[in-house]
């Protein structure tokens, strides 16, 4: 089993970051999105001090739980794009889950050489692409995104009775083109949808929660076993895991975390000395609990 160690809690000025669902590290910066927030969390890896929040979408979310759940953009997937036209140091790409009409937006934000944010954010319309995906995927719930070579991979979390646990393949060039031309992401960008079985823990199936691409085309992914019948309602967490997809898309292995209480929803991986050095963030499904930042190492 995989031993994960808590690095710190994700505290921000005046409070804490909760419901963390995706992360990207660039140099000394750690960017975190939350599925219960309109904000981007920005932290410094080499500092124990609190991070800060940057608003992404206009307006305030309701405080009451049910109203907030209905209105939130449900940002679940975050990745770093490689350098391309007008963005020599890459960019952040974030996607909503798509599980309701309100959750079909994302954002794009360029990066500077030192890893800091560059220029202004661009809000993305994901509705056309997500509408097309609904025709082939039951209970749409995109929870991860990763770049693998010339592909952008979306990770569909099949945490429902009929839900499909799958990887959706897009062409990186198509995604970049639509961003540069400020167009909605389109159905024509969907190249393939491939179903995966990740196994189970304590009788509950493991489903994708995030992913991060490696330079050789392989992809590290996180998964969780959550006892729920649909992608909208939370359920009991009975464990999480970290897995590896080969460059050709097969599941090579899944390592379960020894602590079943962690619901890992975001992962970032760096390969060095034949080891994968992992950072992970978790969602406790409780707004009063700060999301933890975890670390672990896995044989590459």
N, C-alpha and C positions, 0 to 999 in steps of 0.2 A: 504493500500500500504506500501511497505517497504522503509524506509528512510535510505539512504546510505550517509555516510559522508566521505569526502576526507581526508585521513591521510597525504598524501604528494604526490609530483610528483616523479617519478622514475628517478632521476638524476644519472648519472655515471660520472666518471672522464673525463672531457673534453666535456661533452655533456649530452644527455639524452637517456633513453631507450624508444623505441616506439613500437607500435604494439604488446603489451604484450598479450599473448594468453594462459598462464598457469602458475600456481604458486604452490609451496610447502613450508610450513614453518617447520623447524626442530630446536627446541630450539630457539636461537637468530638469526638463519639464515633464510633468505627468498630467495628462488630460483625462477627465472622467465625466461620463454622462450618467444621468440617473433616470430610471423609467417613471419617476414620480415628480419630475422637475422640469422647468422651462430653462434651466441654466446649464452652462458648462462649468465644471469645477477645474480649477488650475492649481496645481501643487508643485513644489520644488522637491526633487528627490533627495537632494543633499541637505535639506532643511527639515527640522522637526516642527517648525512653526506652522500656523494654520494656513490653509489655502484661501482662495477667494473665488467668488462666483461671477460669471459673466452671463447676462441674460441673452437668450437665443431667440425666443419667440415673444411677441408683444403680449401684454396683459398679465394679470395675476391669476393663478389657479385657485379654485375654491379650497378652503381649509377642511370642510366636511368631507369625510372619506369617500362616500359614494359619489358625490358631485365631482370631486377631484379625479376620481378614477374614470369617470365618463368624459371629462374635458381634457385630460392630460395628453400631450403628444406621444408619450410612451417611447422615448428615445432608448433604443435597446442595443444598437449596433454602431460601433465606432472603429475606424481604421485609419492608417496613414497612407495616403496616395504617394507614389514615387514622383520625382520631378517631371514636369511637362511644361508645355508652352506657357510663358508668363509666370510660372511657379517653379523656379529652379531648385527650390528646397522642399518641394512636395506640399502636401496639404492634409487637413483632416476631412474625413467624410463620415457623416453620421446619418443613420436611418431610423425612422420610427418602425414599430412592429407591423403596422398594417392591419392589426386585428379589429379595428373599427375605422370609420371614415375619418375621425379626428386624429388618427395615428398614421397618416400617410404623408407626412412631411419629413424632411431631413435638413441638413445644412452642410455647407462646404466652407472651409476656412483655410487660407494659405498659411504657410509657415516660413519663418526666417531661418537663416543659416544656424543660429544658435538654438533653434527649436521653438522660439516664441511665435506668437500669432502675428500674421502679416496682413495689413489692409482690413477690409470689411468682410463680414460673413455674407454668404449667399444662401437664402432659404430655398430648398429644393421641393418641387412637387413630385411626389412618387405615385400619385393616384393612378395614372394610366398603366404603369408597369404592374402595380399591385392588383389592379382589376384583372389583368391578364393572368396573373399567377393564381388568382382565386379559381380560375377555370380548371386548373390541374392540381391544386393543393387544397385539401380540406383544412378548414380552420387556420387560415393564414396567420403566421406569427413569426416574423423575421427577427431573430435575436442576435445574429452575428454577421459580420462582414469582414472579408480578408482579401488582400491582393496576393495572387499566386502567379508569378510570371506575367503573362499578358491577359490574365483573367481576373475578374472580380467575382468572388464567391459569396453568395448570400446563404445564411444558415437558417433553415426553417425548423422551428422547434415544434415537434409533434406531441405536445403535452395535452392531448385531448383523446377522447375515445376513438375518433376517426382521423386524428391528426397525423400528418405525414412528416416523419423526420427525414429531412432532405437537404441537399446542397444544390442551389440554383446557380448556374454558370452564366455570367455576362462577359462581354468583351471589354477589357479596360479601355481600349480606344473609343468605343461607343459611349461609355460613361463619361470620359473626359470631353468628348465632342459635345455632348448635351450640356455639360456644365459650362463649357466655354461659350456656347451659344445661348445659355440661359434658357434652356428648354426643359420641360418635364422629362423625366426618364420614361422611355417608351417600351411598349410590349415587344417591339422588334429586337430589343437588346437581349431578350431571354434566349439563350442558346440551348440549354438543357436543364433538366431537373432529375436528380439522381437520389433515390431513396437509400437510407442507411438504417441498419439495426445496430444500436450501441450496447445492447444488453440491458440488464436491470440491476437494481439493488433493493433488497428486502421486498421483492415482488413488484416493484414499481419501475417502469421502463425509464432508462436514461435518455434524455433529449438534449439536443444542442442548446447552449446558452451564449457562446461567443467563439471567436476564432482569431488567429493571427498567422499570417504567412511567413515562411522562411525563405531565404534567398534561393534555395535549390528547388523550389516549387512545392515542397511539402507544407502542410498546414497543421499547426497546433490548435486544438479546439478544447473548449470546456463543455461540460454537460452536467445535468442535474436530474435527480429523480424526485419529482414533485407529484404528490398524490392529488391530482385534480382531474376533473372530467372535461375541462374546456380551457382555452388560452386566456380567458378574461379573469376568472376567479383564482385566488391563491389557494394553495393546498399545503399539506404537511411535507416538509423536506426530509428525506431519509438518506440523502447522501449526494455527493458530487464527484466528478472525475475529470481527468485531463487525458486527452487522446491525441493521436497523430494520424493524419491522412497522408498517404503516399502522394508523390507528384502526379500519379495517374488516377488518384481519387479513391483508392481503397483505404478502409480503416485498418491501420497496422496494429494498433493496440489502444487499450483504455486502462488507465491506472486510477483506481478509486482513492479518494482522500481518506486518510485514517479517521478523521473527525467528521462524522456524518451530519453535524449541525451546520456546517458551512454550505451556503447556497452560492456557489461560484457563478457569477454572471459576466465577468470580464476577465480576459487573459491577454498578457503581452509576453512574447517569448524572444529571447536573444540566445543564439547558439555560440558557444565558446568552449574550447578544450573538450570537445565531444560531450558537452553537457548543454541542456536547455535550461537557461536561467529564467524562471517564470516570476512574473508579478501578477497577482489576481485581486479582484475586488468582489465583494459579496453583497447580497441584498437580504436583509433579515425580514422583509415584508412588514416592517414596523418602523414608522416614521420617528419614533423616539430613540431608536438605536443607531449610532453612527456606523457607517459602512467601514469594515476593516480593510486594510491593505495587507495582503499576504505575500509571502515569497516561498519558493520551492525550487528544487533542481531535479531534472529528469534526464536520464541517459538519452543522448541524441541518436 
